[in-house]
Amino acid sequence: MSSISTILGKAFEYACVLAIEEIVTSHRKIEVLNNSSLQIAKNRYENDISTEEQADMLSSAKSGINAIIEMEPKIIEDGNDILTLVLQADTSATKGGDIRDVLIIRRSLEWEIGISVKHNHAALKHSRLSIHIDFGNEWMKTPCSQNYFTEIRPIFNNLTTWRRQNLNWRDLPNKEDDVYIPLLDAFIKEFKSLQNTCNVTEKLIEYLIGSNGRDYYKLIHNNDHTTTIMPFNIFGTLNQSGVKTAPNIIIPKIEMPDRIIELAYKEKSKTTVILTMNKGWSISFRIHNASTKVEPSLKFDIQLQSKPEEIFYLSRKW
């Protein structure tokens, strides 16, 4: 059974499709790829949310798409070619590291942009730690050492035992001291070791923001009747001029970090570590259990704490 957040996220994807169709149709021909992802999102929008929520999502999507058009005039630039709209499947896209939900394509120009659609949250990737997950290799293409897995094995062995006993997380009297802190200690030690081996900062940023070698826009529907638009222009492919039209809003290329300043616990916290890097980057990693029952894996809630000046937010009311 799908969670409420998943249902709302899918419904908002379809609202974005409707918004793009409505806005673009007056400027050029548009085709929407009728795949299974579109049908799932359409079903969520039409059958699983109220008419009031539909109206709010559509208004929000229009505000966001109009803002993106100010930065991407090729979307509505007059032409005889067809603009193709694609909703990506979660399974294939996520496995490849591509978090873009909506693709806007003009095949005649060999041009496309992608949008990552979010409903009321702006978190980065929700990554996990377990005895089977090599976070160094998965995140930064640099494998963790055997010492790291040796250090965390007793923690996850305990979690496996507690799961077999059918315990809930609330049944553990000292989960922070027995699980969170030793696991975060091992994480901090291994991360610093990996950084000493090679420069992992740029690969880490690419992984966490889900670029997978591609620039994109993040479009966030907020419950306070605003839409947030956030460009991630790492490779300099966003913000292209059309034949006759230049962007109304200029997006600078993002400067990536190349040095770690500190990786340490947040003050007075047993669950969160802060990674501070040069060039204005700071990221928080908050570890937590993602379910009621004890299980031998834990989840990171990863948030962008501070960012370089080149990354900016647009907020549009609707």
Secondary structure, DSSP 8 states (H G I E B T S, - for coil): ---HHHHHHHHHHHHHHHHHHHHHHTTSEEEE---HHHHHHHHHHHHSS-HHHHHHHHHHHHHHHHHHHHH-GGGT---SSEEEEEE--HHHHHHTT----EEEEEGGGTEEEEEEEEES-------EE-TT--HHHHHHS----HHHHHHHHHHHHHHHHHHHTT-BGGG-TTHIIIIIHHHHHHHHHHHHHHHHHS--HHHHHHHHHT-TT--EEEEEEETTTEEEEEEE-SSS-SS---SS---SS----------EEEEEE-TT-SSEEEEEESTT-EEEEEEE-SSSB--S-EEEEEEEEE--TT---EEEE-
